[in-house]
C-alpha cells in the first residue's frame, strides 16, 4: 500500500522567481508556521538569500540545481519552483 503525503503550500515571489514553500500536513511545526503568516514568507526569503546565489544571470538550470540541493534529504519541508509542482522531471 502506498501512502500519499499531503502538503500545505505557501506560495511567494522573490527575486523574480515564483516559489512555493511546502510543509507536510503531518509536520509538527505546521501549526506554528500557520500562525506566523507573512513572517514565514519573510523567513523563507532570508533562507533564500543565505542558501541560494540568485543573480540576474542565474539560468533556469542553475536555479533548479540550487533548489534540488537544499531539498536533498528533506522529509517534511521543501522549497520548490512554483511551475515545477506536480512535475516529476
C-alpha positions in Angstrom: 0.0 0.0 0.0 1.3 3.4 -0.9 0.9 6.4 1.4 0.4 9.8 -0.2 1.9 12.7 1.7 -0.1 15.9 1.6 1.5 19.3 1.8 0.4 22.8 2.9 1.6 25.2 0.3 2.8 28.8 0.9 3.4 30.5 -2.5 5.5 33.6 -2.8 7.6 35.5 -5.3 11.2 36.6 -4.6 13.9 37.9 -6.8 11.6 37.5 -9.8 11.1 33.8 -9.1 7.8 32.1 -8.1 8.4 29.7 -5.2 6.2 27.5 -3.0 7.3 26.5 0.5 5.7 23.1 1.0 5.2 21.8 4.5 3.9 18.2 5.2 0.5 18.3 6.8 1.8 15.9 9.4 4.8 18.2 10.3 4.7 19.0 14.0 5.7 22.6 13.2 2.8 23.3 10.8 0.5 24.8 13.4 3.2 27.4 14.4 4.0 28.1 10.7 0.3 28.7 10.1 0.3 31.3 12.9 3.4 33.0 11.6 1.6 34.3 8.5 3.7 36.7 6.4 6.7 36.2 8.8 7.0 32.7 7.5 7.4 34.0 4.0 10.0 36.6 5.2 11.9 33.7 6.9 11.9 31.9 3.5 13.3 34.9 1.7 16.0 35.2 4.3 16.9 31.5 3.8 17.0 32.0 0.0 19.5 34.9 0.5 21.6 32.6 2.7 21.4 29.4 0.7 20.8 30.3 -3.0 23.0 32.6 -5.1 20.4 34.0 -7.4 21.6 36.8 -9.7 20.2 38.3 -12.9 22.4 35.9 -14.8 21.3 32.7 -13.0 20.0 30.3 -15.5 16.9 28.1 -15.1 19.0 25.0 -14.9 21.3 26.6 -12.2 18.2 27.6 -10.2 16.7 24.1 -10.4 20.0 22.6 -9.2 20.3 25.0 -6.3 16.7 24.2 -5.1 17.3 20.5 -5.5 20.5 20.8 -3.4 18.8 22.5 -0.5 15.9 20.0 -0.6 18.2 17.0 -0.6 17.4 14.6 2.2 14.3 16.6 3.2 11.2 14.8 4.5 8.7 17.4 5.7 9.7 20.8 4.4 10.6 21.7 0.8 11.2 24.8 -1.3 10.0 24.3 -4.9 9.7 26.4 -8.0 6.0 27.1 -8.5 5.9 25.9 -12.0 7.5 22.6 -11.0 4.8 21.4 -8.6 3.5 18.1 -9.9 6.3 17.9 -12.4 8.4 14.8 -11.9 11.2 15.9 -14.3 
